[in-house]
Amino acid sequence: MSNFINGDWRFADGNTFTTVVPYTGERSGVAFPQTSPSQVHEAVAAARNAFPAWRATSRVKRAEHFIELCKAVEVNKYILAQCITDETGKNLNESLAEVLESLHMCQYA
């Protein structure tokens, strides 16, 4: 697996791990990257370097990006809720409420 750092997909230089659905004990995913501290620092540095360009982007353009994000969350809200349920063991209604709260935060931004 890999990480998206500074606009590029990069193989994680750490190990991988498997996730388990808490309420069934079944594996829900394999080979997730266990990112090393050096890659975390690299990703944080890339984000800090990208911030001035984002800050210089017009409010209108930034709003357009958030509108697209809102559309993606809205279209995929049930898939996202199921992912939260599988990862945390929350019931589906609670997970859906969490996704909708995230959507509202994106709309507010």
C-alpha positions in Angstrom: 0.0 0.0 0.0 1.0 3.6 -0.4 0.5 7.1 0.9 -0.4 10.2 -1.1 2.3 12.7 -0.2 3.0 16.0 -2.0 0.8 15.0 -5.0 2.4 11.6 -5.5 1.5 8.0 -4.4 4.4 6.6 -2.4 4.9 3.2 -0.9 4.8 3.3 2.8 8.2 2.6 4.3 6.7 0.9 7.4 4.8 -2.3 7.8 1.2 -3.0 6.9 -1.7 -4.0 9.2 -5.1 -5.7 8.9 -8.3 -4.3 10.3 -11.0 -6.3 11.9 -14.8 -5.6 12.2 -15.3 -5.2 15.9 -18.8 -6.8 16.1 -18.0 -9.8 13.9 -14.3 -10.4 14.3 -14.0 -10.7 10.5 -11.2 -9.1 8.6 -12.4 -6.0 6.8 -9.2 -4.9 5.1 -5.6 -6.0 4.7 -2.3 -4.3 3.9 -3.1 -0.8 5.1 0.1 1.2 5.3 1.6 1.6 8.7 3.4 4.8 7.9 6.8 5.5 9.5 7.4 8.7 11.5 9.7 10.0 8.7 6.9 9.8 6.1 4.5 11.4 8.6 6.9 14.3 9.0 7.3 14.5 5.2 3.5 14.6 4.7 3.1 17.3 7.3 5.9 19.3 5.7 4.3 19.0 2.3 1.0 20.2 3.7 2.7 23.2 5.3 4.4 24.0 2.0 1.1 23.7 0.1 -0.8 26.0 2.5 0.4 29.4 1.1 -0.9 28.4 -2.4 -4.2 27.3 -0.8 -4.4 30.5 1.1 -3.8 32.6 -2.0 -6.6 30.7 -3.8 -9.7 32.9 -4.2 -12.6 32.3 -1.9 -14.8 31.4 -4.9 -12.4 28.7 -6.0 -12.0 27.3 -2.5 -15.8 27.2 -2.2 -16.0 25.3 -5.5 -13.6 22.7 -4.1 -15.8 22.4 -0.9 -18.9 22.1 -3.0 -17.4 19.2 -4.9 -16.4 17.6 -1.6 -20.0 18.0 -0.3 -21.3 16.3 -3.5 -19.0 13.4 -3.0 -19.9 12.9 0.6 -23.6 13.2 -0.2 -23.5 10.6 -3.0 -21.4 8.2 -0.9 -22.9 8.8 2.6 -24.2 5.2 3.0 -20.9 3.7 1.9 -19.0 6.0 4.3 -21.4 5.2 7.1 -20.9 1.5 6.6 -17.1 2.0 6.6 -17.4 3.8 10.0 -19.6 1.0 11.3 -17.2 -1.7 10.2 -14.2 0.1 11.6 -15.6 1.2 14.9 -18.5 -1.1 15.7 -21.0 1.8 15.9 -24.5 1.1 14.8 -25.3 2.2 11.3 -27.6 5.1 12.4 -24.9 6.6 14.6 -22.4 6.2 11.7 -24.7 7.9 9.3 -25.2 10.8 11.7 -21.5 11.2 11.9 -21.2 11.3 8.1 -24.0 13.9 7.9 -22.4 16.0 10.6 -19.2 15.9 8.5 -21.2 17.0 5.4 -22.7 19.9 7.4 -19.2 21.0 8.4 -18.1 20.9 4.8 -21.2 22.9 3.8 -20.4 25.5 6.5 -16.8 25.8 5.5 
